[in-house]
Amino acid sequence: MRSSVLMLFLYVALPAATGQVLPVSNCSSGGGGGGGFGESLGALFSSLASLSSASNAANDTAGAGADAAYGLYMCQGDLSGPGCQGCLLTAIAGINQTCAGARRGVIWYDICLLRYSDNNFFGEVESGGINMSNPRQLTSSMEPYHVMSALVEVAASRRPLMFAANASDLYPIFAIAQCTSDLTSAGCRRCLTSILAFMRTCCLGHKGWRYIAPSCWIRYEATPFFDVTVYNEIIRSRCSADDFPALLLASDEANLETLVAQLGSSARSSGFYNATSGDRNSSNLFGLALCREDSAALPSGACTSCLYRASTAMAGECPNKTQGIMWYDDCLLRYSNQSIFNVVDGDGQTFCSEQSVSLETDNLTMSGASALVGVAVGRASLFASVVITISNADTSYVSVQCTRDLSRESCRSCLANGMNTIATDCRQRKGWQFLSGSCMIRYEVYPFFNLSTAPPQAAPQLPPSGGGGGSSQGGRRRRSSNVRIIAFALPIAGLLLLGILLFHAWKLRRNRVSKNLKLEDFITGDVSLIDLHIIQLATSNFSNENKLGEGGFGPVYKGVLHDGKEIAVKRLSQKSKQGPTEFKNEVKLIAKLQHKNLVRMLGCSVEGEEKLLIYEYLPNRSLDAFLFDPNKHVQLNWETRFQIISGISGGLLYLHEDSLLKVIHRDLKASNILLDDEMNPKISDFGMAKIYVPDENDVNTNRIVGTYGYMAPEYAMDGVFSVKSDVYSFGVLLLEIISGERNGRAHLEQHGQNLLRTAWDLWMQDKPSEFIDQLLDCEVGKAVKCIHIGLLCVQENAEERPTMSQVVVMLRTEGMVLPQPAQPPNFQRRTTLEPEASSHTSTTIPSALQSINEVTETFVFPR
């Protein structure tokens, strides 16, 4: 076998989302990748990139003889064409960097792989690869292996794309198996089977596992990572971190087995049962089982079947744990070593769809769900469901339910907390769930409960969101919505109206910016809370000698912890009008982002009036301290500047496309680029960043934030921002780095366009080399290429600007033909920001670059 990839067995401790470990690559040690082979490789990558727009997997050849290049790519089988192409472009840029000069290489990303060689490897099975698992999350179940075994035959039989996905009906397990397009069905089966054999020896007890090889891959996790809309049931679970005491383990396990069996058998008739189990030799265990109220109208035995599956799965999903919950579509099973009866479980979780719905649909769904809280509390079963018809083609289905051990007030409290959490986490999402051990709320766009229990009654009309009657101008027609409550005859219309009023009251309260932050706002698994006195000691009680600088947020101090570790501490200024929101935004956002070109947050401190963010200390401060300082300017040679440009582009690409959260930074500038001791760049200051939905092209806001001189025209003028707004800011920053000159010294009527206009004029005069910093000793062609890319990024039409993945490819690919740029925007056409575009931004013309401290809050959602 002529494969270039060595067999690697790496045990990597992963977080829940194993993709955070990728990308990984492997390259041949031999050189000789340039010359004719390099040209063939470039042609090969170009061909594969073109194919990826329409196909999830393909292989191709470029060149002939000794210069022939053979290659293939494979994207996760449920990925759309644009998503696959975006990942492949990133992979091409990555492999050009990591395998530069190598004649063979392979690189894996979370959802795609790319492989090339100077030898024809098509049809050869290469199953030696990389094993990744999470040893901290274990299960005693064999269910993952059974699910994967079933997938192997399915994947091998599917041509041309050998891909299969499945979800267990017993445990929360989601799995895929896939082979590259060059293999035959027999070769695919052989590749996947060999991986399964290895799985039996290493990882049967792991709750999440992935194996990636050059010819195939296998992956399973406890949470969905592919399109699960085709599956009727999504199973979720929660287990405590505490184990049963070793001395009582045997008796506790026996009691749990008895309790679970009793719950499953006793709850079948009425749909609910709670019980206690234990004796003098063990601690008591408390448990309850609940079936959905309409399960009696579901297929025969639905409640019994669901509880059986839950009881079977419990021991394997929560081995030896003192507490556990299993949630299925039709039932819930819960146990604990603490009393749980009539005690509201406050540890609820939300699960939001990736797809979005209109604001009207969202408002009506939220209102209907809020109204159901009152309906459910008024019923003995503590259950209610509703069908909301927004239009002929748009219908929502909502249900709420509490466990029947709760009092009505406890049920109301649990559901109200759930609605508040959903309204925060799942705005305009096409489907969501709130799950706690005491209550559940669910919304889908398809029926998930039995509709035959609906009494025949007229569907009342729901007033349009926002209140008010129809307008007399233009003959506007009111949008009406029909709501049908599946319950007994109740004053439904009144309850729905009450829900609307409560929802809008919540919106008014939610829109007021909170000045007082609470400790519970920051208690998450992603953020470390550090005691205030530790930070006070590290910074000599925030002495002026340790002060590094000050911005709109507040002062920044250097600190040294007791172990000698240096830190940077951002301290919320009491005078900052928007500081609390910016503080909370940055904590929630940056804790979710991990990349070598993003500043790393170590923790935060929230005590009394003190609100602190603790970051890694970067000794070289910010880029502007070097770039625009006459004395330090010379330290930025060409190699360092290109390293900084490449790092910033890589960090932005991660924010826009590769991170779990898709983020628009909105304030990219030289002062927000920090430099470590090796002058590697790290993007900082995420207080103004915004989460965006991948299928949304742009977002409109009436609150403009950012820095004049770096703002894209559509954002500065109209409040419309997108990832292309960040691309514009990157283009300005790129031109600053090449020229060594600051943009934005001019007044607002010119909007700081002197630098961009100079670059454009010299470009049109075919004199771009005159734009390059005179102190630079560099290859003029490379610097001119950067100017070219910068001008492409600052084009007035956002659609004509490249994406960051395209920018990365442009920067890293030699000999690539770039499109001609259009003229940068001319802001003299509009000399002031129109009031409707920014009601909060001052039209006072700044004399220097300023960040506009008008911040809207960003909520971070788990995927």
C-alpha positions in Angstrom: 0.0 0.0 0.0 1.4 3.4 -1.0 -0.5 5.4 1.5 1.3 8.5 2.8 -0.5 8.6 6.1 1.1 6.9 9.1 -1.1 4.9 11.5 -1.8 7.1 14.6 -3.6 6.1 17.7 -4.0 9.3 19.7 -6.2 9.4 22.8 -7.5 13.0 23.0 -9.5 14.2 26.0 -12.4 16.0 24.3 -15.1 18.4 25.4 -18.7 17.5 24.5 -18.2 18.9 21.0 -15.3 16.9 19.7 -14.8 19.1 16.7 -13.0 21.6 18.9 -9.9 19.5 18.7 -9.8 19.7 14.9 -8.2 20.5 12.5 -5.4 17.9 12.5 -3.1 17.1 9.6 -0.4 14.7 8.5 2.2 15.4 5.8 5.0 13.4 4.1 8.4 14.3 5.4 9.9 14.4 1.9 10.1 17.7 -0.1 9.8 18.4 -3.7 6.3 19.8 -3.7 7.1 22.8 -5.9 7.7 23.1 -9.6 5.5 21.1 -11.9 3.9 19.2 -9.1 3.1 22.4 -7.3 1.2 23.6 -10.4 -0.6 20.3 -10.7 -1.6 20.6 -7.0 -2.9 24.1 -7.5 -5.0 22.9 -10.5 -6.2 19.9 -8.4 -7.4 22.1 -5.5 -9.1 24.4 -7.9 -11.0 21.5 -9.5 -12.0 20.0 -6.1 -13.2 23.4 -4.9 -15.4 23.7 -7.9 -16.8 20.2 -7.5 -17.6 20.9 -3.8 -20.3 23.4 -4.7 -22.5 20.5 -5.9 -21.2 17.3 -4.3 -20.3 16.2 -0.8 -17.4 14.0 -2.0 -15.3 13.7 -5.1 -11.8 12.7 -6.3 -9.8 14.0 -9.2 -6.4 14.1 -10.9 -4.3 17.0 -12.3 -1.1 16.9 -14.3 0.7 13.8 -15.7 3.7 11.7 -15.2 6.0 12.6 -12.3 4.0 15.8 -11.8 0.6 14.2 -11.5 -1.4 15.1 -8.4 -4.2 12.8 -7.1 -6.7 14.1 -4.5 -10.1 13.9 -2.9 -12.3 15.6 -0.4 -15.2 14.4 1.7 -17.8 16.5 3.6 -20.2 15.2 6.2 -23.0 13.6 4.2 -25.9 15.9 5.3 -24.0 19.1 4.5 -25.3 21.4 1.8 -23.2 22.5 -1.2 -22.2 25.9 0.1 -21.3 24.5 3.5 -19.2 21.8 2.0 -17.4 24.3 -0.3 -16.7 26.7 2.6 -15.1 23.9 4.7 -13.1 22.7 1.7 -11.7 26.2 0.9 -10.6 26.4 4.6 -9.0 23.0 4.2 -7.2 24.0 1.1 -5.8 27.1 2.8 -4.9 24.9 5.9 -3.1 22.2 4.0 -1.2 24.7 1.8 0.2 26.1 5.1 0.8 22.9 7.1 2.0 20.7 4.3 3.9 23.3 2.2 6.4 21.6 0.0 5.1 18.1 0.8 4.1 15.7 -2.0 1.5 13.9 0.2 -0.8 15.2 2.9 -4.2 14.9 4.5 -6.1 17.3 6.8 -9.3 16.8 8.8 -11.8 19.4 9.9 -15.0 19.0 11.9 -17.1 18.4 8.8 -14.7 17.7 6.0 -11.3 16.2 5.0 -8.9 16.9 2.1 -6.2 14.5 0.9 -3.7 14.6 -1.9 -0.7 12.5 -3.1 1.8 12.2 -5.9 0.8 8.5 -6.2 -2.6 7.1 -7.3 -4.2 5.9 -4.0 -7.8 5.7 -5.3 -9.5 2.5 -4.2 -6.9 1.7 -1.6 -8.3 1.3 2.0 -6.4 3.3 4.6 -8.1 2.9 8.0 -5.2 3.9 10.2 -6.0 7.2 11.7 -6.8 9.2 14.8 -8.9 8.1 17.7 -10.6 10.8 19.8 -12.8 10.2 22.9 -13.9 11.7 26.1 -12.6 9.6 29.0 -14.3 11.9 31.5 -17.8 10.9 30.3 -18.5 7.2 30.5 -21.4 4.9 30.2 -21.8 1.2 30.9 -24.0 0.8 27.9 -23.2 -1.2 24.7 -25.8 0.9 22.8 -23.2 3.1 21.0 -21.5 0.0 19.5 -24.8 -1.5 18.4 -25.8 1.7 16.7 -22.5 2.0 14.9 -22.6 -1.7 13.9 -26.0 -1.1 12.2 -24.6 1.9 10.4 -21.7 0.1 8.7 -23.8 -2.0 6.4 -26.1 1.0 5.5 -23.2 3.3 4.7 -21.3 0.7 2.6 -24.4 0.0 0.5 -25.1 3.6 -0.4 -23.6 4.9 -3.7 -22.2 7.2 -4.7 -22.0 8.9 -1.3 -21.4 6.2 1.3 -22.9 8.0 4.3 -25.3 6.9 7.0 -26.7 8.6 10.1 -28.7 7.2 12.9 -30.1 8.0 16.4 -30.7 5.5 19.1 -34.2 4.9 20.3 -32.9 4.0 23.8 -30.1 6.3 24.7 -29.2 9.9 23.6 -26.8 8.8 20.9 -26.3 10.3 17.4 -23.9 8.6 15.0 -22.6 8.8 11.5 -20.4 6.5 9.3 -18.9 7.6 6.0 -16.4 6.6 3.4 -14.5 8.5 0.7 -15.9 8.4 -2.9 -13.0 6.4 -4.3 -13.8 3.3 -2.4 -16.0 0.4 -3.6 -18.8 -0.8 -1.3 -16.5 -3.7 -0.2 -13.7 -1.3 0.5 -15.9 1.0 2.5 -17.2 -2.0 4.6 -13.7 -3.2 5.2 -12.6 0.3 6.4 -15.5 0.9 8.8 -15.4 -2.7 10.1 -11.7 -2.3 11.1 -12.6 0.9 13.0 -15.4 -0.9 14.9 -12.9 -3.7 15.8 -10.6 -1.1 17.3 -13.5 0.6 19.1 -14.3 -2.7 21.0 -10.7 -2.6 22.4 -10.5 1.0 23.5 -13.7 3.0 23.8 -16.9 1.0 24.5 -17.6 2.9 27.6 -17.1 6.4 26.3 -20.0 8.7 25.8 -18.6 10.4 22.8 -16.1 9.0 20.3 -14.7 9.8 16.9 -12.2 8.0 14.6 -10.9 9.8 11.5 -8.9 8.0 8.8 -7.9 8.9 5.2 -10.5 6.6 3.8 -13.4 6.7 6.3 -14.6 8.1 9.5 -17.0 7.2 12.4 -18.5 9.5 15.0 -21.0 9.4 17.7 -22.0 11.9 20.4 -24.7 12.4 23.0 -26.0 15.5 21.4 -27.1 16.1 17.7 -24.4 17.2 15.3 -26.2 16.4 12.1 -29.7 17.1 10.7 -32.0 15.2 13.1 -35.3 16.4 11.7 -35.9 13.0 10.1 -35.9 11.3 13.5 -39.2 11.2 15.4 -37.7 11.2 18.9 -34.7 13.0 20.4 -33.7 11.5 23.8 -31.9 13.7 26.4 -30.5 12.9 29.8 -28.8 14.5 32.8 -26.7 12.8 35.4 -25.1 14.1 38.6 -21.4 14.3 38.9 -21.5 12.4 42.3 -21.2 8.7 42.6 -22.8 6.4 45.2 -20.4 5.8 48.2 -18.3 2.8 47.6 -19.4 1.1 50.8 -23.1 1.4 49.9 -22.7 0.9 46.1 -24.1 -2.6 45.9 -27.2 -1.8 48.0 -27.8 1.5 46.4 -27.7 0.0 42.9 -30.1 -2.7 44.0 -32.5 -0.1 45.4 -32.2 1.9 42.2 -33.1 -1.2 40.2 -36.1 -1.8 42.4 -37.2 1.8 42.3 -37.0 2.2 38.5 -38.9 -1.1 37.9 -41.6 0.0 40.4 -41.9 3.4 38.7 -42.2 1.9 35.3 -44.9 -0.6 36.2 -47.0 1.6 38.5 -47.1 4.7 36.2 -48.6 2.9 33.3 -52.2 3.1 34.4 -52.5 6.8 35.5 -49.4 8.2 33.7 -47.7 9.3 36.9 -46.2 7.7 39.9 -43.7 8.6 42.6 -42.1 6.4 45.2 -39.2 6.0 47.7 -36.9 3.0 48.0 -34.3 2.1 50.6 -33.5 0.4 53.9 -31.2 0.7 56.9 -28.2 -0.5 54.9 -28.5 2.2 52.3 -29.6 5.8 51.7 -33.2 6.4 50.5 -33.8 7.0 46.8 -36.7 9.1 45.6 -38.1 8.7 42.1 -40.9 9.6 39.8 -42.2 8.7 36.4 -44.4 10.8 34.1 -46.1 10.1 30.8 -47.4 12.8 28.5 -51.1 13.5 29.3 -52.3 12.6 25.8 -50.3 9.3 25.7 -53.6 7.4 26.3 -54.7 8.6 22.8 -51.3 7.6 21.3 -50.7 4.2 19.8 -51.4 1.4 22.2 -48.8 0.9 24.9 -46.9 4.2 24.2 -46.6 5.1 27.9 -45.6 1.5 28.8 -43.0 1.3 26.0 -41.5 4.7 26.8 -41.1 3.9 30.5 -39.6 0.5 29.7 -37.0 2.1 27.4 -36.2 4.8 30.0 -35.8 2.3 32.8 -33.6 0.1 30.6 -31.4 3.1 29.6 -31.1 4.7 33.1 -28.4 2.4 34.6 -26.3 2.6 31.4 -26.7 6.3 31.0 -26.0 7.3 34.6 -23.9 4.4 36.0 -23.4 4.6 39.8 -24.7 8.2 39.9 -26.7 9.6 42.8 -29.1 11.5 40.5 -30.4 10.9 37.0 -33.1 12.0 34.5 -34.2 10.5 31.2 -36.4 12.6 28.9 -38.2 11.0 26.0 -40.9 12.4 23.8 -43.6 10.6 25.6 -42.3 10.2 29.2 -39.8 11.3 31.9 -38.1 9.1 34.5 -36.2 10.7 37.4 -34.5 9.5 40.6 -32.3 11.2 43.3 -30.8 10.5 46.7 -32.4 13.8 47.8 -36.1 14.3 48.2 -37.5 15.7 44.9 -41.3 15.6 45.7 -42.9 19.1 45.3 -39.5 20.6 45.0 -39.0 22.6 41.8 -35.9 21.6 39.8 -34.3 24.9 38.9 -31.6 23.3 36.7 -33.5 23.5 33.5 -32.0 23.3 30.0 -33.1 24.8 26.7 -32.6 23.2 23.3 -33.1 25.6 20.3 -33.4 24.8 16.6 -30.8 26.1 14.2 -33.5 27.3 11.8 -35.4 30.6 12.3 -38.9 31.9 12.0 -40.5 35.3 11.5 -40.9 37.7 14.3 -44.7 37.4 14.0 -44.6 33.6 14.2 -42.3 33.9 17.2 -44.5 36.4 19.0 -47.6 34.3 18.5 -45.9 31.1 19.6 -44.4 32.7 22.7 -47.9 34.2 23.5 -49.6 30.9 23.0 -47.0 29.1 25.2 -47.4 31.8 28.0 -51.2 31.4 27.9 -50.8 27.6 28.2 -49.2 28.0 31.6 -52.5 29.2 33.1 -54.4 26.5 31.3 -52.1 23.7 32.6 -52.1 25.0 36.2 -55.9 25.0 36.1 -56.1 21.3 35.3 -55.5 18.4 37.6 -53.1 16.7 35.2 -51.0 19.9 34.9 -50.8 19.5 31.1 -52.0 21.6 28.1 -51.3 21.8 24.4 -52.2 24.2 21.7 -52.2 24.4 17.9 -51.5 27.9 16.5 -52.2 28.6 12.8 -50.3 31.7 11.7 -51.2 31.1 8.0 -52.3 28.3 5.8 -48.7 27.0 5.5 -47.4 28.0 8.9 -48.6 26.2 12.1 -47.1 25.9 15.5 -47.6 23.1 18.0 -46.9 23.8 21.7 -47.3 21.8 24.9 -46.5 22.4 28.6 -46.5 19.9 31.5 -45.5 19.6 35.1 -44.9 16.5 37.2 -48.0 15.9 39.3 -46.3 15.9 42.6 -46.0 19.7 42.3 -48.5 22.1 43.8 -50.2 24.5 41.4 -48.0 27.4 42.5 -44.9 25.3 42.1 -46.0 24.3 38.6 -46.6 27.9 37.7 -43.2 28.9 39.0 -41.4 26.1 37.1 -43.2 26.9 33.8 -42.8 30.7 34.2 -39.0 30.2 34.7 -39.0 28.0 31.6 -40.8 30.6 29.5 -38.3 33.3 30.7 -35.4 31.0 29.8 -36.8 30.2 26.4 -37.6 33.9 25.6 -33.9 34.6 26.4 -32.3 31.7 24.6 -34.5 30.8 21.7 -35.8 33.9 20.1 -37.2 33.3 16.6 -36.1 29.7 16.5 -38.1 27.1 14.6 -38.6 24.7 17.4 -37.4 24.7 21.0 -37.6 22.7 24.3 -37.2 23.5 28.0 -36.6 20.5 30.1 -36.2 20.3 33.9 -37.0 17.5 36.3 -40.2 19.3 37.3 -41.7 20.6 34.0 -41.3 20.6 30.3 -42.2 23.1 27.5 -42.0 22.2 23.8 -42.7 23.9 20.5 -42.4 22.3 17.1 -43.6 23.1 13.5 -45.0 19.5 13.2 -47.5 17.6 15.4 -45.8 15.8 18.2 -48.9 15.2 20.4 -52.3 13.6 19.6 -54.7 16.0 17.8 -57.8 13.9 18.1 -58.5 15.1 21.7 -59.3 18.6 20.4 -62.9 19.5 21.1 -64.9 20.9 18.1 -64.9 24.7 18.6 -64.5 27.9 16.6 -60.9 29.1 16.5 -60.7 32.6 18.0 -58.6 35.3 16.3 -55.4 36.5 17.9 -54.6 40.2 17.5 -51.4 41.1 15.6 -48.3 41.4 17.8 -47.6 44.9 18.8 -51.2 45.7 19.5 -53.3 48.4 17.9 -55.9 48.3 15.2 -55.4 48.4 11.4 -54.1 51.5 9.7 -56.4 53.6 7.6 -53.5 54.5 5.3 -52.7 52.3 2.3 -55.5 50.0 3.1 -53.3 47.8 5.3 -54.8 44.5 6.1 -54.6 43.0 9.5 -52.9 39.7 9.9 -55.1 37.4 12.0 -54.1 34.1 13.5 -56.4 31.2 14.5 -55.7 29.5 17.7 -57.2 26.2 18.7 -56.6 25.0 22.3 -56.6 21.2 22.9 -58.2 21.2 26.3 -61.6 21.4 27.9 -63.9 24.3 27.2 -62.0 27.3 28.7 -61.9 31.0 28.2 -59.1 30.5 25.7 -59.3 33.9 24.0 -58.9 35.7 27.3 -55.9 33.6 28.3 -54.2 34.2 25.0 -54.7 37.9 25.3 -53.3 37.7 28.8 -50.3 35.9 27.4 -49.7 38.6 24.8 -49.9 41.3 27.5 -47.4 39.4 29.7 -45.1 38.8 26.8 -45.0 42.5 25.8 -44.5 43.5 29.5 -41.6 41.1 29.5 -40.2 42.8 26.4 -40.4 46.2 27.9 -38.7 45.0 31.0 -36.1 43.1 29.0 -35.2 46.2 26.8 -34.2 48.2 29.9 -30.4 47.9 30.2 -29.5 46.4 33.6 -27.0 48.4 35.5 -26.8 45.8 38.3 -25.1 42.5 37.5 -25.6 39.4 39.7 -23.3 36.6 40.4 -25.7 34.0 39.0 -25.5 35.8 35.6 -22.0 34.3 35.2 -22.2 30.9 36.8 -21.7 28.6 33.8 -19.4 25.7 33.1 -17.4 27.9 30.7 -16.3 30.7 33.0 -14.1 30.4 36.1 -15.1 32.7 39.0 -12.1 34.1 40.8 -12.2 35.6 44.3 -11.9 39.4 44.4 -9.2 39.4 47.0 -6.9 37.3 44.8 -7.1 39.9 42.0 -6.6 42.7 44.5 -3.4 41.0 45.7 -2.2 40.4 42.2 -2.7 44.0 41.1 -1.5 45.6 44.4 -5.2 46.7 44.9 -5.4 48.2 41.4 -2.4 50.5 41.9 -1.5 53.1 39.2 1.9 51.5 38.8 0.1 48.4 37.4 -2.3 50.3 35.2 -1.8 49.3 31.5 -4.3 51.7 29.9 -8.0 52.6 29.8 -10.8 52.4 27.3 -14.6 52.9 27.2 -15.1 49.8 29.3 -12.7 51.0 32.1 -9.1 50.6 33.2 -6.9 47.6 32.5 -4.3 46.5 35.0 -1.4 44.1 35.0 -1.4 41.5 37.8 0.8 38.6 39.0 -0.8 35.7 40.7 0.8 33.8 43.6 2.2 31.2 41.3 3.9 33.8 39.1 1.4 33.8 36.3 0.9 37.2 34.7 -2.6 38.4 34.0 -4.4 41.4 32.5 -7.5 42.6 34.5 -10.3 44.7 32.9 -12.1 46.6 35.6 -15.7 47.8 34.9 -15.8 51.6 35.3 -18.7 52.8 37.5 -19.0 55.8 35.1 -19.6 53.6 32.0 -23.2 53.9 30.9 -23.2 50.7 29.0 -20.5 48.9 30.9 -22.6 46.2 32.6 -24.1 45.0 29.4 -20.7 45.0 27.6 -19.2 43.2 30.6 -21.9 40.4 30.5 -21.6 40.2 26.7 -17.9 39.7 26.8 -18.0 37.1 29.5 -20.7 35.0 27.8 -19.2 35.3 24.4 -15.5 34.9 24.7 -15.8 32.0 27.1 -17.3 30.0 24.2 -14.5 30.9 21.7 -11.2 29.1 21.7 -8.6 29.9 19.0 -4.9 30.7 18.9 -5.6 34.1 17.4 -8.3 35.1 19.9 -7.4 36.5 23.3 -8.0 33.9 26.0 -10.1 34.8 29.1 -9.0 33.1 32.3 -12.0 34.0 34.4 -14.1 36.8 35.9 -14.9 38.2 39.3 -18.3 39.6 40.3 -18.4 40.7 43.9 -20.3 43.8 45.2 -19.6 46.8 43.0 -16.5 45.1 41.4 -16.9 43.5 37.9 -13.6 42.2 36.6 -12.5 40.2 33.5 -9.2 38.3 33.8 -7.2 37.6 30.6 -3.9 36.2 29.7 -1.2 38.9 29.8 0.3 39.8 26.4 3.5 41.7 27.0 3.6 43.5 23.6 0.3 45.3 24.2 -1.7 46.2 21.1 -0.8 46.5 17.4 -1.4 50.2 17.2 1.3 50.7 19.9 3.8 49.5 17.4 2.3 50.4 14.0 1.7 54.1 14.7 4.6 54.7 17.1 7.6 56.4 15.3 10.1 54.6 17.6 8.6 51.1 17.7 7.5 51.2 14.0 10.8 49.7 12.8 10.2 46.6 14.8 7.5 45.5 12.4 9.4 44.0 9.6 7.7 42.4 6.6 7.7 38.8 8.1 6.1 40.1 11.3 3.5 42.1 9.5 2.5 39.2 7.2 2.4 37.0 10.3 0.0 39.5 11.9 -2.2 39.7 8.8 -2.4 35.9 8.5 -3.2 35.5 12.2 -6.0 38.1 12.1 -7.5 36.6 9.0 -7.4 33.1 10.7 -9.1 34.5 13.8 -11.8 36.2 11.8 -12.4 33.0 9.8 -12.9 31.1 13.0 -15.4 33.6 14.3 -17.4 33.7 11.0 -17.4 30.1 10.0 -15.5 27.6 12.2 -16.6 28.3 15.8 -19.6 26.8 17.5 -21.0 30.3 17.7 -21.0 32.4 14.5 -19.8 35.9 15.6 -19.6 39.3 14.0 -16.9 41.3 15.9 -18.1 44.8 14.9 -15.1 46.6 16.3 -12.0 45.2 14.5 -9.2 47.8 14.6 -5.5 48.0 15.4 -6.0 48.7 19.1 -8.1 45.6 19.5 -5.3 43.4 18.1 -3.0 42.3 20.9 0.4 40.8 20.4 2.1 38.0 22.4 5.8 37.7 23.1 6.4 36.3 19.6 4.3 39.0 18.0 1.4 36.6 17.2 -1.9 38.5 16.9 -4.9 37.9 19.1 -8.2 39.5 18.5 -9.7 41.1 21.6 -12.6 43.2 23.0 -15.8 41.3 22.3 -18.1 43.6 24.2 -19.7 44.8 20.9 -19.7 41.4 19.1 -22.9 39.9 17.9 -24.1 36.3 17.4 -25.6 35.8 14.0 -27.6 33.0 12.4 -25.7 31.4 9.5 -28.7 31.6 7.1 -29.2 35.3 7.7 -27.4 37.5 5.2 -27.5 40.7 7.2 -29.0 42.2 10.3 -30.4 45.7 10.8 -29.9 47.6 14.0 -30.9 51.1 15.1 -27.9 51.3 17.5 -24.5 51.8 15.7 -21.5 50.5 17.5 -17.8 50.4 16.5 -15.1 52.8 15.5 -15.3 55.5 12.8 -12.8 54.8 10.0 -13.2 51.0 10.3 -17.0 50.9 9.8 -18.4 49.5 6.6 -20.6 52.1 4.7 -23.8 50.1 4.9 -23.4 49.8 8.7 -22.3 53.4 9.4 -25.1 54.8 7.2 -28.0 52.4 7.5 -27.3 50.2 10.5 -27.1 47.0 8.4 -24.3 44.7 9.4 -23.1 41.2 8.4 -19.9 39.2 8.3 -19.0 41.4 5.3 -18.9 44.4 7.8 -16.0 42.6 9.5 -14.4 42.0 6.1 -14.4 45.7 5.4 -12.8 46.5 8.8 -10.2 43.8 8.1 -9.5 45.5 4.7 -8.9 48.9 6.4 -6.6 47.2 9.0 -4.7 45.4 6.2 -4.0 48.6 4.4 -2.9 50.2 7.6 -0.4 47.4 8.2 1.0 47.6 4.7 1.3 51.4 4.7 2.2 52.0 8.3 -0.3 54.9 8.3 -3.5 55.3 10.4 -6.8 55.6 8.7 -9.5 57.9 10.1 -7.7 61.2 11.0 -10.1 63.2 8.8 -13.5 64.5 9.8 -16.7 62.5 9.5 -17.8 64.1 6.3 -14.8 62.4 4.7 -15.2 59.4 7.1 -11.5 58.8 7.4 -11.2 57.8 3.7 -7.8 59.5 3.1 -5.9 56.2 3.4 -8.3 54.2 1.3 -8.5 57.0 -1.3 -4.7 57.1 -1.5 -4.5 53.3 -2.0 -7.1 53.4 -4.7 -5.6 56.4 -6.6 -2.1 54.7 -6.6 -3.7 51.4 -7.7 -5.5 53.1 -10.6 -2.2 54.9 -11.6 -0.5 51.5 -11.5 1.8 52.7 -8.7 0.7 50.5 -5.8 4.4 50.1 -4.7 4.4 53.7 -3.6 1.7 52.8 -1.0 4.0 50.4 0.8 5.7 51.6 4.0 9.2 52.9 3.0 10.8 51.2 6.0 9.8 47.7 4.7 12.3 45.5 3.1 10.0 43.0 1.3 9.1 41.4 -1.9 7.1 44.1 -3.6 4.9 41.5 -5.3 3.7 40.1 -2.0 3.0 43.5 -0.5 1.1 44.6 -3.7 -1.0 41.4 -3.4 -1.9 42.4 0.1 -2.9 45.9 -1.1 -5.0 44.1 -3.8 -6.8 42.0 -1.2 -7.3 45.0 1.1 -9.0 46.9 -1.8 -11.3 43.9 -2.5 -12.3 44.0 1.2 -13.2 47.7 1.3 -15.4 47.7 -1.8 -18.6 49.7 -1.3 -21.0 46.9 -2.3 -20.9 44.3 0.5 -21.8 41.5 -1.8 -18.7 42.1 -3.9 -16.4 41.7 -0.9 -14.8 38.3 -0.4 -15.6 36.1 2.6 -12.9 35.5 5.2 -12.4 32.0 3.9 -11.7 33.4 0.4 -9.4 36.0 2.0 -7.4 33.2 3.7 -7.1 31.3 0.5 -5.9 34.4 -1.4 -3.3 35.2 1.3 -1.9 31.6 1.3 -2.1 30.6 -2.3 0.7 31.6 -4.7 -0.1 32.5 -8.3 -3.8 32.9 -7.7 -5.6 35.3 -10.1 -7.5 37.9 -8.1 -10.5 39.8 -9.3 -10.2 43.5 -10.0 -11.4 45.7 -7.1 -14.1 48.4 -7.3 -13.6 51.9 -5.9 -13.9 52.3 -2.1 -17.0 54.1 -0.8 -17.3 57.9 -1.0 -18.8 59.0 2.3 -19.1 62.6 1.1 -22.4 61.7 -0.5 -23.9 61.6 3.0 -22.2 63.8 5.5 -24.2 62.9 8.6 -25.7 59.8 10.0 -29.4 59.9 9.4 -31.4 59.8 12.6 -33.3 56.7 11.7 -30.1 54.9 11.1 -28.6 55.7 14.5 -30.8 57.3 17.1 -28.2 56.8 19.8 -25.0 57.7 18.0 -23.9 61.3 18.2 -23.4 63.1 14.9 -20.5 65.1 16.4 -17.5 64.8 14.2 -14.7 63.0 16.0 -11.1 64.3 15.6 -9.6 60.9 16.2 -10.7 57.3 16.1 -13.3 56.5 18.8 -15.2 53.4 19.8 -18.9 54.2 20.1 -20.0 52.7 23.4 -23.6 52.0 22.5 -23.9 48.3 23.1 -26.7 45.8 22.6 -26.6 42.6 24.5 -25.6 39.4 22.9 -27.0 36.1 24.3 -24.9 33.0 23.8 -26.8 29.9 22.9 -25.5 26.3 23.1 -25.6 24.6 19.8 
